[in-house]
Amino acid sequence: MSSSLQLLINKYGELFVAYGTLLVPLIAGLAALFFFLYVYPILDDKIVTKTGGYLEWMMTHLDRMFIKVTRRTCFLLLIFSTLTVGLLGFIMTVGSGFLNFVMTFSSLYIGWSLPRLLIGFFWKRRLRSFDTQLVDGLALMANSVKSGLNLLQIIQLVVQEMPDPISQEFQLVLNQHHLGVSLDEALAKMLERVPTEDLAMAINAILILRETGGDLSETFAVISNTIRERRKIEGKIKAITAQGVTQSVILFLLPFGIALLIHLTNPEYLQPLFSNTWGYLFITLMLGLQLVGGIWLKKLVTIDV
């Protein structure tokens, strides 16, 4: 019985080996065909849509900062950033096995996100600078109203006397008005380009008073004083929470600092973390907990005014 079973197994085994060499390429070809017919179009559509949205975001924010770039330039910048940072991560961990794989793809993602981070940083800095200049600009506008100037002359004075970026934004308002756009619409478009609470308060007040009538000088002075008082409160809050922010940064960076110190003094001590699956698991867990802790600490020390 056992010999018959063995002969049967050998027979079908030989058939499997004989036809297996034909079935494997056939199955692989069918799988590739299924991928390119059904899976690839979905992935391609999502990738193209996401990349297109990313490029539009870059072009929009750079244009709002009066930096004229083409879509091709943004695309080349994105590709260069992604490949450069990804290659750097690969070179730093080459020969490290699974760690090299993780670092390479993590670096590619960081490189992909780097243009957004940099543009976002400069955009927020521009908004802060605009808000800072807006206080003095409103004071200048209030004094100009008392001098008998109309709103268009006041805007021209702001363009002449104030620095960038507030000068650039009001100059664009004048340019749009000269091209036939109403002054109210040009101011509303400026609010779309510079979406800050302080500017919204000033623009809405101007638009309402132009329809209903009122004292622009007093309105500008009240808004300017309101913004100043809010800045004072924000400064006090920053001073009070400065110690908490410093402690949060230290707590977040402490594990990385200790790991670097141990690596410099006794490199073999941390070697098990980078040589087996359990080590990679603990590293992933640590990074996840660090991320959760960092978000939690940021919420603790962030107070909205």
LINKA-V961930 format. One line per field, one symbol per residue. phi: phi as a letter, one per 40 degrees, with the letter a starting at -180 (. if undefined). burial: 1 if it has 24 or more other ideal C-beta (glycine too) atoms within 12 Angstrom, else 0. A space follows every 50 residues. Layout:
phi: ???
burial: ???
This chain:
phi: .ccccccccccccccccccccccccccccccccccccbcddccccccccc cccccccccccccccgbcbcccccccccccccccccccccccbcgbgccc cccccccccccccddccccccccccccccccccccccccccccccccgcc ccccccccccccccccccccccccccccchcccccccccccccbcbcccd ccccccccccccgicccccccccccccccccccccccccccccccccccc cccddccccccccccadcccddcbbacccccccccccccccccccccccc bbbcb
burial: 00000000000000000000000000000000000000000000000000 00011001101101100000000100110011001100110000000010 01110111001101110010001001101111111111111101100000 11011111100100111111111101100000100110111011010110 11101110100000011011101100100000000000000000000000 01000000000000000000001100000000100000000000001000 10000
